[in-house]
Amino acid sequence: MGFQIQGVNGKIVKVNGGNRLLVNSITNPVDADINIESGKVWSLPFDGLNPAGASDYVFYIKNDGDKVLHVSDIRITADATTQVELHGVSGTAAGGSALTPVSRTIGSAAVPSATIETGTDITGLTSLGTLFFIQCLTAGNEYHLTTSSRIRIPKGKAVAILIETGTANVTGVVSLVEEE
């Protein structure tokens, strides 16, 4: 004797010849799901930053909250050939200006528990190592860094973007997600 599985919509589940359920599913990237549920996904845009010199930090994020923050991708363009490096950093950032995150849920009041700064020479930081780098080989081209493992920033930890060439104005956006 068999049995039937019936969904809440009244439809009976189908089974194939191998006795396996035939199902459909919808998958979302984690950040899309977080944005739908809590609106805790942000764009962190910066425009026309001109480093004061070579190997200067121009962008900084420190997690001040209890939940882990993720950098899911970085898009960047430069008006001269340069290398852009993302470092894990320690120290106290100085010389930057606060950056206001832009929610990816229009009208959301959610803000990350983080110190986020941009500037032409953010000082007071010590590199803990290069996490990723982007070679901007052609001026004006957009370069995109994405990683399936994300860059996780636990409570009290920080990352910063360093520009190798002091003559390269850089514009970009960092995508930030708060882990649920």
Secondary structure, DSSP 8 states (H G I E B T S, - for coil): -----B-TTS-B-EE-TTS-EE-------HHHHHHHHH--EEEEEEEEE--SSTTEEEEEEEE-SSS-EEEEEEEEEESS-EEEEEEEEEEEEES-EE---EESSTT-----SEEEEEEEEEEEEEEEEEEEEEEE-STT--EEEEEEEEEEE-TT-EEEEEES-TT--EEEEEEEEE--
